Amino acid sequence: MEKIILDIQNLDIGYDKTLVENINFSIKNSELVGLIGVNGSGKSTLLKSITQINSALKGNIILNQKPIEKYSLKEKSEQMGLVLTNPIINKDLSVFEIVALGRQPYTNWLGLLTKKDKRIIIKAIEQVGLIDKVKKKCAKLSDGQLQKVMLARALAQQTELIVLDEPTTHLDMYHKIYILKLLKMICQKNNKAMLFATHEINLALQLCDKIIVLNDKKAYFGTTEELAKNQVFKKLFPNDLINFDQEQLIFKV
């Protein structure tokens, strides 16, 4: 059954001045939504506003039909997971120990893991294809494997919404595609909503259910086909170097 997990209403974001104004979009369960735009367009600022790292200038962020400011920190961590580009983690910890951190909202004050917690952790590690690395120290993992560990931690958190900032940074083309297809599969199999910022625009256009485009202080939202029809992609880059192919729905040099 479809339901709206995240609803953004008339949101203005920025710091000393407004970067993007009047942002409106909603994300349903099972939807993978990509956030694209040129450098400095406000992608990271939007994610930080949604996750409450920074405050929005105006508007409403509704998470599971409740204003996000009404959640306690614990309640919010049970509703929304966050995967950062360069996470600050102790790489001397094993894959299991890092993924186990996703259970913190549910453990007691001693942080003791129940049998249920351990089953959830192992399932999350299996989902990202790292079960053979469960005891391995994170310091010995590749960038791609470490990105999978951080995704598994968010999965172990068992939230309906996962927000990711540049999940394919530092990865080669094969692993960029692998990670994005993994996100798509997890959304569909686990009925989760995912929002991620990315510079991999052509991959996002092919794999995402919906796209958010930030450009010239405005936000555009829809399917790739809808945005292409409305000429949104044509305005994203100067056409002296990059053009958008309306038929193939990709950017070409």
Buried (B, 14 or more C-beta within 10 A) or exposed (E): EEEBBBBBBEBBBBEEEBBBBBBEBBBBBBBBBBBBBBEEBBBBBBBBBBBBEBEBBEBBBBBBEEEBEEBEEEEBBBBBBBBBBEBEBEEEBBBBBBBBBBBEBBBEEEEEBEEEBEEBBBBBBEBBEBEEBBEBBBEEBEEBBBBBBBBBBBBBBBBBBBBBBBBBBBBEEEBBBBBBEBBBEBBEEBBBBBBBBBBBBEBBBBBBBBBBBBBEBBBBBBEBEEBBEEEBBEBBBEEEEEBBEEEEBBBEE
